[in-house]
């Protein structure tokens, strides 16, 4: 309810400003109110659009970091396996050499 009240008050301020701008001439209250609603709603629509873009950008960054981490972890696992395999092969070679001697 508080947001509706804030929105109403903001529209009322803009409508009153339009009334004053016209020289306090009465008879245009509906026109001023509608124009004020339009102005305020456009302002808030732009704010919401920017917030949505920020959220979308943050999600893309988070996804990119996650993918990079996953690739890095996969690379570490692969290189770890390769090292273990090389050590195993070296031990086998040493063992074979000892048998020949």
N, C-alpha and C positions, 0 to 999 in steps of 0.2 A: 504493500500500500504506500510505503514511503516513496518509492520510485515514481509512482503515478502522481503523487502530490508534488514532487520535485519537477516533473515534466509539466504538470499543469501550471505551476508557478513560473517556470521558464517561459512557457507560451504566453502567459498573462503579461510578463514583463516586456516581451517582444511586441505584443499587441499594443500595450500602452505606449511603448516607444514610437510605434507607427502612428498612433493617435496624436502624440505630441509633435511628431515630425510634420503632420498635416496642419498643425496650428490649432490643435484641440477642437477641431470641427467635429461635432456629433453627427451620428447617422451612418457611420461606416464601421461600427463595432464588429459586425459579422465578417465583413471583408477583411478588417484588420486581424481578426482572430484566425481566419482561414489562412491568411498570408503568414501569420506568426507560426501556425502549426506546420505549414509547409517548410518554413525556414528552419525551425527547430528539428523537425524530423529529418531533413536533409543533413543537418549537422550531425545528428546522432547516427544516421546511416553511414556517413563517412567514418565516424569514430569506430563503429562496429566493423566496418570493412577493414580498417587498419588493424584492429585487434585480431581479426580472423587471419589476415596476412601474417601478422607476427606469430600467431599460433602455428600456422602452416609452415612457416620458415623454421621455427623451433623444432617442429616434428621432423622436417627434412634433415636438419642438422643432426638430430638425435639418431635418426635412421642411418645416416652416413657414418657417424661415429660407431654405431653398433656393427655395421657391416665391416668397417675397417678393423674393428677389434676381432670380429669373427675370422676375417682373413688372416690377421696376424696370428691368432691362436692356431688356426689350421696350419699356417706356415711353420709355426714353432713345433707343432706335433709332427709334421712331416720331416722337418730337419732333425728333430730328436730321434725319430725312427731311423733316419739315414745314418746318423752318428752311431746309434746302437748297432746297426747292421755292419757299418765299417769296422767297429771295434770287434765285433764277433768274427768278422772275416779275418782281421789281423791276428786274433788269437788262434784261429784255425790254421792260419799260415804258419805261425810260430810252432804250433803243435806238430804240424806236418814236417817242418824242418828238423825238429828234435827227434822225430821218429827215424828220419833218414840218417842222422848222425848216430 
